[in-house]
């Protein structure tokens, strides 16, 4: 059995290996400064996330747009999950809360906006299946609504105030159940659309167009690469968190900004790269699924898992009681995104508006 790696595959694997070794040396061995290890660790984390994306692409030849988005988002969020776990163990609860919200914002505003800009400038107005867009938008809106309940009970001093830990665990279980119930529809290969071209036709065209572009890796090689990348991401995530605290103090940035922007962007490298590339190739259904499935999984899987496993990690209780500004930013961003995608069309100006809103929100957290 041949590995099926192309020259670019070997280059990416070599670069990832070199970046992981450099991260270990700078963080654990040499300590050359407070910022350099953090920058190298962030680059290594992004490269590993890109390699995860390449591995999933190798598995995606026979998957539809929805299934590809689910699988790629799940595995692409592995580095982010590891970062959150190690940050919780280090006592950086504020960073983790901001990173959860920041990951959602980065995808629904920055990454989706950049995809619309690149795709719009290259291909003009782009269309995508409205059925899938409506389903993902509904999941995102319901997830955000559920995440807000613990914070509202505390802020409004309801009888549930003081029981935020138990309420957060109830919300976590409910979100995990909702995600499980959504999988059959998300994994379905075809689907109708009311937006001019059917989702099934679009997905089928994307499949046909993408067959020659996906890496020709045998199934065992793709699975093995995913496993190896996940292990490497776990180590690099630990080093990333180790380098994060001194970098925050050296750069004089707040934990909220570090989580909302820096950690979120580093942990979403797969969606940053893959989603924009798919939009540039005019594979709009794939691009929308990859980009928006990630925040849905963060809200319905990653955040609930952290709530449930925090005591096991020795990190104490981790609740979903978010600061008011994070709540406001989350609600506004999701509403704006839903308004933009529900018509089944996108253009570069809509993308510019989304990126502009992300920049404004990020600036609001610079001071904390």
N, C-alpha and C positions, 0 to 999 in steps of 0.2 A: 504494500500500500504506500503510495507517494503522499507526501505532506500536502501538496497542492499550493504551496506558498508562492506568491509572486515576488519580484524584486522589492516592490514597495512594502509587502508584508514583512519580509526579512528586515528591511530598514526600520519599520515601526517597532518590531519586536526588539531589535538591537537598541534602538533609542530608549524604549521603555526600560529595558534592563539596565542601561547606563544611567538613566535618570533615577531608578530605584537605588542603585549602588551609591550614586552621588548623594542622594537624600540621607542614606544611612551614615555615610562618612561625615557629612556636614552637621547632622543633628546629633548623632551619638558619639562620634569620635573626635572631630576636630574643633567644633564650636567656633567657626570663624567670625561669628557676629550674630546679632539678634535678628537681622532681616534676611540675610543670605540663605540660611537653612529653610526659612519659611517660604521664600520664593521658589527654591529648588523643589521643595516638597509639593507646593501647589502645582508646579509644572509637571512633576512626576504623576501626581494624582490625575491631572487632565489627560496626560498621555495614556495612562492605564485605562481611563474611561473610554478613550478613543479606541483602544485595542478591544475593549469589551464590545463596542459598537461594531467593529470589524468582524468579530467572532459571531455576533448575532446576525449580521448581514449574511454570513456564510450559511446560517441555518434558515434564512428567510426566503429561499428560492420558492418554496412550495406553500408559503403562508400568505394570507391576504393582508391588506393594509392594517386592519384592526388587530390581527394576531401579531403582526410584526411590531406594531406600536406597543402592545402589552408586553411582549417578551423583551424588546429592546429597552423599554422604560424600566422594567423590573431589574434587569441586569445592569443597566446604566446607572441605577440608583444605588448599587452596592457600595461604591466608594463613599457616597454620602451617608449611608447607614453606618458604615464603619467609623467615619468621622464623628457622627453624632454619638455613637456608643462610647468612644474614647473621650470625647468632650464631656459627656455626662460623668464618667468616672473621674475626670479631672475637676469636677465641680463647676464646669462652665455652663450652667443651666441657661443663662441669658443668651449665650451664643447659640445653643441648640434651639431655643425657641425662635430666635431671629433667623436661624438657618432654615428652619422648617418653612416659615413664612417667606423668607427670601428666595427659597427654591421655587415656591409657587409663583412668586412675582417674577423671578428671572425667566421662567418658562412662558407664562401667559403674556408678559409684556416685552421683555428684551429679546428672547429667542424667537418668539412668534413674530415680533415686530421686524427683526432682522430678516427673517424668512420672507415676510411679505415685501420688504424693501428689495431684497436681492431677486426674488421671483418676479416681482412687478416690473422692476427695471429691465430684466432680461426677457420676460415673456408677456408683458402687458397685464391686463386684468386677468386674474386666475380664478377658476371655479373649482369647487369641491363639493362632495356629496353632503347635502344638508341633513340627512337622517343621522349620519355619524356625528356631525357637528352638534346637532341638538342633543343627542344622547350624552356626549362627553360634557357639553355645557351644563346639562341637568345634573350629572354626577358631580361636577365641580362645584356648582351652586349649593347642592345639598350637603356636600362635604364641608364647605366653608360654614354653612349655617350650623351644622353639628359642632364644629370646632369652636364656634362662638358661645355656645350655651354655658360652658363652665365659667368663662370670663364674665358673662352677663349676670350669672347668679351671684358672683362675688361683688360685682360693681353695684348691683341693685339691692344688695343686702336681703335677698329672698331667704325663705326658710332653709334652702339648700346651701346657703353660704356657710362656710366652715366644713363642708363635706365635698370640697372640690376634688379631692383625690379619688373618692369613691365614684363621683359623677364622671370624672375623666375616664375612669376604667369602664364605666357603662357606655360612654360615648365611643371609646376605643373598640369595644366588642361590637357595637352596632355598626360602626364604619367597616370593620373587617367583614361582617356578614354582608353588608351592602356590596362590597367589592366582589365577594365570592358570587353573589347573585348576578352581578353585571358581566361576569366572564363569558357566559355562553353567547351573549349578544356581541361582545367585543371580539370574540374569536371567530365569529361567523364570517365566512369568506366573502360573501356577496351581500348586497343590500340595496334597496331602492333609494332614490333621491328625488327630491322635488326641485332641485336646483339646476335643471337644464340637461345634465348628463347623469346617468345612474351611477350610484356608488359602485355597483358591481362592475359596470363597464370601465369605470376609472381604475378600480383596483385591478381588473384583468389587464388593462393596458399597461399599468405600472408593472404587473408581474412580467408581462411579455417583454417590456422594455428593460426591466432590471435583471432578467435572467443572465444576460451576458456580462453584467457589471458586478455581480456578487462574487466574492472570492470563492474559487473552486476548491474548497476544503472538504475532505471527507468528513462524515458525521463524527467519528471518534476523535478526529483532530480538532474539530470545532468545539466539541464538548470538553476535551482536555485543555484547550486554550482558555476556555471560559473558567474552568476550575483553577488553572494556574494563575490567571489574572485576578480572580477573586482573592486568592491567598496573598498575592503581591499587594493588592489594594488594601488588605487588612493591615499589613505591616506599614505601608506608606501612610495610611490614615493615622496610625498611632504616632508616627514621626511627625506628621503634619500638625497634629494637636499639640505635641511636645514643643514644636517650634512656634505655635500660634501665640502663646501667652507672652513670651518675650518680645515678639514682633509687635503685638498690640501696644505694649508699653513704650517701645522704641519709636514707633510711628505716631504715638499719641492719638490713636483712634479708639473709639468706643467698642465695647464688646458687641453692642447691638449692630453697629455698622459692619464689624468684622463678620458676624453671622449672616446678616441680611445680604451683603454684597459679596465679600471675598470668599467665604466658605461656600455660599450658594453657587457662585459662578464656577469655582473649582470643581464642585461636585456635580455640575450639570454639563460637563464638557461634551458628553455624547450627544445630548439634544442640541447643544450649540453647533456642533459640526454637522451631524447627520441631518437634522431638520432643515438647516439652511441649504445644504447640498441638494436635498430632495426637492426643495422649492425651486432652486435654480434649474433643476432638470424638469421642472413642470410636473412633478409627481405630487400634486397638492394633497390628495387624500392621505398618502403616506406621510407627508410632512406634518399635516395637522394631527394625525394619529400619534406619531412619535413625540411631537412637542407637547401636546395636551394630555396624553396619557401619563406623562411623568408627574405633573402636579396633582392629577387625580390619585395616582398611587402614593404620592407623598402624603396627601391628606387622608387617604383611606387605608393605607398600609403602614408607611414608615412612621408617622406620628403615633398611631395606635400601638404599634409594636414597641416603640420607645416607652410609652406610658406603662405598658404591661411588664416589660423586662427591666425597667429601671431598678426596682427593689432587688432583683436577682443580681444585678451588676454591683450592688453595694452603693448605688448612687442616691439612695433615698427615694422619696416619692417625686415623680415627674408629672406635673399636671398640665392641662391645656388652658390654664388661666393666662391669657396673653395680655400684654400691656395695651392700653387704649389705642395708641398710634399704630401699632401693628394690626389691630383689628380693623381700624379705619382704612388703612392701606390695602389690606386683604380684600375687604368688601368692595371698595371702589374699583380695584383692579379687575376682579372677577366680573363685575357688572359691565365694565367697559369692554372686556374681552368678549363676553357673550353677545353684546350689541354688535360688535364687529364681525363675528363669525356666523351669526344666525342667517345672514342673507345668502350664504354659500358663495360669496365672492370676496376677493381681496385685491388690493393694489398697493403700490409703494407708499402712498400718502398715509393710508391707514397704518401701515407698518411704522412710519415715522412718528405718528401720533402715539403709538404704543411705547416706542423707545423713549420718546420725550417724557411721557408720564413716569416711566421707570426711573429716568434720571432725576426727576423732581422728588420722587419718593426716596431714592437713595440719598440725595442731598439732605433730606429732612432728618436722616438718622446719623449724619456725620458726627454730631455732638452727643449722641447717645439716644 
